[in-house]
């Protein structure tokens, strides 16, 4: 069983940036693909980005250029760098590894 823990959320003004972190327990993190999902108020959870075990990244089209996913296998950690944040990016952001989800971290974009 894996344990997944997100951090780094908070309140940011429009145009600002945040970096989310996802720490995963265990010693085989490098073998897993890692997803970031988000769920906005009244919305369904949606995939934001995925980083495969070989380091290749995938993004939903609408977020390309603003969000960057990365990983540090030595730290069992994946990251989501979010730039030029907008109010519509307000959501709970979740990390998913295999079938395991974290509790989420809240991101609020507001002036």
Backbone torsions as a table, in degrees:
resi	resn	phi	psi	omega
1	UNK	NA	136.2	177.4
2	UNK	-100.9	150.6	170.6
3	UNK	-114.4	133.6	-174.2
4	UNK	-123.5	130.1	-177.5
5	UNK	-137.4	122.1	178.2
6	UNK	-96.2	155.3	173.4
7	UNK	-156.5	169.1	174.3
8	UNK	106.7	-4.4	178.4
9	UNK	-71.6	174.1	178.5
10	UNK	163.1	-166.9	179.3
11	UNK	-99.4	130.2	-179.7
12	UNK	-140.5	148.8	177.7
13	UNK	-78.4	154.8	175.2
14	UNK	-53.3	136.2	-176.5
15	UNK	91.0	-8.9	-178.8
16	UNK	-82.0	-178.0	-177.1
17	UNK	-132.0	154.3	172.1
18	UNK	-144.7	151.6	171.0
19	UNK	-121.2	119.8	177.0
20	UNK	-92.8	147.0	177.2
21	UNK	-121.2	148.2	177.4
22	UNK	-133.2	110.3	179.9
23	UNK	-101.1	133.2	-175.5
24	UNK	-121.0	133.7	178.6
25	UNK	-74.4	163.8	175.0
26	UNK	97.1	172.5	-174.4
27	UNK	-116.5	18.6	178.4
28	UNK	-125.4	27.7	-179.6
29	UNK	-53.6	-39.0	-174.5
30	UNK	-61.5	-18.4	-177.5
31	UNK	-84.2	-12.5	-171.4
32	UNK	-101.6	145.6	164.2
33	UNK	-76.0	151.4	-179.7
34	UNK	-127.6	131.0	178.0
35	UNK	-110.5	145.8	162.3
36	UNK	-111.1	130.2	175.0
37	UNK	-121.6	166.0	173.2
38	UNK	-145.3	154.8	177.5
39	UNK	-135.9	109.8	178.1
40	UNK	-82.1	167.6	-179.9
41	UNK	-56.7	123.6	178.5
42	UNK	70.8	13.4	-177.5
43	UNK	-117.1	163.7	175.5
44	UNK	-81.1	155.7	176.2
45	UNK	-67.3	138.5	-177.9
46	UNK	-135.8	150.6	175.9
47	UNK	-72.1	136.0	176.9
48	UNK	-103.3	-51.2	-176.7
49	UNK	-160.4	158.9	177.5
50	UNK	-138.2	140.2	170.8
51	UNK	-120.8	124.1	-177.5
52	UNK	-78.7	167.0	-177.5
53	UNK	-61.3	-25.4	179.7
54	UNK	-89.0	4.1	176.0
55	UNK	94.0	-6.1	177.7
56	UNK	-70.7	137.3	-176.4
57	UNK	-110.8	146.8	175.3
58	UNK	-127.9	140.7	177.9
59	UNK	-132.2	148.2	169.6
60	UNK	-68.0	146.8	-171.0
61	UNK	-56.8	-39.4	-173.6
62	UNK	-66.9	-17.0	-175.7
63	UNK	-109.5	-3.7	179.9
64	UNK	-59.1	135.9	177.8
65	UNK	95.2	-21.7	178.4
66	UNK	-107.3	-33.7	-177.1
67	UNK	-109.8	143.2	176.7
68	UNK	-133.6	125.3	176.8
69	UNK	-101.1	142.5	178.8
70	UNK	-150.2	173.4	179.2
71	UNK	-148.4	152.1	174.4
72	UNK	-128.1	98.0	-175.4
73	UNK	-65.2	-27.5	178.3
74	UNK	-67.4	-22.7	179.3
75	UNK	-108.5	6.0	-177.1
76	UNK	51.8	40.5	-172.4
77	UNK	-133.3	138.6	170.1
78	UNK	-115.2	153.6	-175.9
79	UNK	-128.6	154.6	170.6
80	UNK	-132.3	106.8	176.0
81	UNK	-87.9	124.2	-176.9
82	UNK	-120.6	119.7	-178.6
83	UNK	-115.6	160.5	178.8
84	UNK	48.4	50.2	-177.5
85	UNK	-65.9	145.0	-178.7
86	UNK	-125.3	160.3	-179.2
87	UNK	-53.8	-31.4	179.9
88	UNK	-71.9	-8.5	175.0
89	UNK	-84.9	-4.5	177.2
90	UNK	-60.5	124.0	-175.1
91	UNK	-175.7	170.1	165.1
92	UNK	-92.4	128.1	-177.6
93	UNK	-103.6	129.5	-176.1
94	UNK	-119.0	145.7	172.8
95	UNK	-106.3	139.4	-179.7
96	UNK	-131.9	128.4	177.1
97	UNK	-129.3	119.9	-172.1
98	UNK	56.5	-125.2	179.2
99	UNK	-100.5	11.2	-175.2
100	UNK	-101.9	132.6	179.6
101	UNK	-112.2	148.1	168.4
102	UNK	-83.2	-179.1	-178.6
103	UNK	-81.8	-15.9	179.1
104	UNK	97.1	156.3	174.5
105	UNK	-133.6	135.4	-172.9
106	UNK	-84.8	134.2	174.0
107	UNK	-122.5	124.0	177.7
108	UNK	-122.6	124.9	179.2
109	UNK	-112.3	111.2	-174.9
110	UNK	-158.8	148.5	175.7
111	UNK	-94.1	NA	NA
